[in-house]
Amino acid sequence: LFADGGTGMGMRGQSIGKKLLRLRVQRKGDGMPAGWRDSVLRNLPAGLATFFAIIPLLGWVIFVLVGIPLTVLEIFLMMRMEGQVRLGDIMADTQVVRVL
């Protein structure tokens, strides 16, 4: 949930994977790197789906009823919306940009 919000060790809105791919999560309003709050909001849909998926039985039912539809919505938004944004980006008002 917090990976994109790290600012220490030169990360500036990047998880390790984003750093390797030269990508960064930034706030849309001011272009500043995503902070902890932005990162949590942005990753909440995926985090909820994962949380329920690891709980046996009842969690799996909730995952099927909530987690899978959230994941499908995320994929739909990435494919259809301009800028290929996810639900998490809409919730946190962030965007992923290429770092030169």
C-alpha positions as CSV (number, residue, x, y, z in Angstrom):
1,L,0.0,0.0,0.0
2,F,2.8,2.4,0.8
3,A,5.4,1.6,-1.9
4,D,4.7,4.6,-4.2
5,G,4.8,7.0,-1.3
6,G,8.4,6.5,-0.3
7,T,10.6,9.6,-0.6
8,G,13.7,8.3,1.2
9,M,16.8,6.9,-0.6
10,G,15.9,8.9,-3.8
11,M,12.7,7.0,-4.5
12,R,10.4,10.2,-4.9
13,G,7.1,8.5,-5.6
14,Q,8.5,5.3,-7.0
15,S,8.4,1.7,-5.9
16,I,11.4,-0.4,-6.8
17,G,9.7,-1.7,-10.0
18,K,8.8,1.9,-11.0
19,K,12.3,3.0,-10.4
20,L,13.7,0.2,-12.6
21,L,11.2,1.1,-15.4
22,R,11.8,4.8,-15.0
23,L,8.2,5.6,-13.9
24,R,6.9,7.7,-11.1
25,V,3.6,8.3,-9.4
26,Q,2.8,12.0,-9.0
27,R,-0.1,14.1,-7.9
28,K,-2.1,15.6,-10.7
29,G,-2.7,19.0,-9.1
30,D,0.9,20.0,-8.5
31,G,3.1,17.4,-10.1
32,M,4.8,16.5,-6.8
33,P,5.8,12.9,-6.1
34,A,3.0,10.8,-4.4
35,G,3.2,10.8,-0.7
36,W,2.2,8.1,1.8
37,R,-1.5,9.2,1.8
38,D,-1.6,9.2,-2.0
39,S,0.0,5.8,-2.2
40,V,-2.4,4.2,0.2
41,L,-5.5,5.7,-1.6
42,R,-4.0,4.7,-5.0
43,N,-3.3,1.1,-4.0
44,L,-6.4,0.5,-1.8
45,P,-8.5,-1.3,-4.5
46,A,-5.7,-3.8,-5.2
47,G,-4.8,-4.1,-1.5
48,L,-8.4,-4.9,-0.5
49,A,-8.6,-7.6,-3.2
50,T,-5.4,-9.2,-2.0
51,F,-6.4,-8.9,1.7
52,F,-9.6,-10.9,1.1
53,A,-7.8,-13.4,-1.1
54,I,-5.5,-14.5,1.7
55,I,-8.3,-15.2,4.2
56,P,-9.5,-18.8,3.9
57,L,-13.2,-19.5,3.1
58,L,-15.1,-16.4,4.0
59,G,-12.4,-14.2,2.6
60,W,-12.4,-16.1,-0.7
61,V,-16.2,-15.5,-1.0
62,I,-15.7,-11.8,-0.4
63,F,-12.8,-11.8,-2.9
64,V,-15.0,-13.3,-5.6
65,L,-17.8,-10.9,-4.8
66,V,-15.7,-7.7,-4.3
67,G,-12.1,-8.3,-5.3
68,I,-12.6,-9.7,-8.8
69,P,-15.1,-7.0,-9.8
70,L,-12.7,-4.4,-8.5
71,T,-9.9,-5.9,-10.6
72,V,-12.1,-6.1,-13.7
73,L,-13.0,-2.4,-13.1
74,E,-9.3,-1.5,-12.8
75,I,-8.5,-3.2,-16.1
76,F,-11.5,-1.7,-17.9
77,L,-10.5,1.8,-16.8
78,M,-6.9,1.3,-17.9
79,M,-8.0,0.2,-21.3
80,R,-10.8,2.8,-21.8
81,M,-9.9,6.0,-20.1
82,E,-7.6,8.6,-21.5
83,G,-4.2,8.4,-19.9
84,Q,-4.7,4.7,-18.9
85,V,-5.6,5.6,-15.3
86,R,-6.7,3.0,-12.7
87,L,-9.5,3.4,-10.1
88,G,-6.8,4.0,-7.6
89,D,-5.4,6.9,-9.6
90,I,-8.9,8.4,-9.8
91,M,-9.3,8.0,-6.0
92,A,-5.9,9.5,-5.2
93,D,-5.9,12.1,-8.0
94,T,-2.5,10.7,-9.2
95,Q,-0.9,9.7,-12.5
96,V,2.1,7.6,-13.5
97,V,4.6,9.4,-15.6
98,R,7.9,8.5,-17.3
99,V,11.0,9.9,-15.6
100,L,13.6,11.1,-18.1
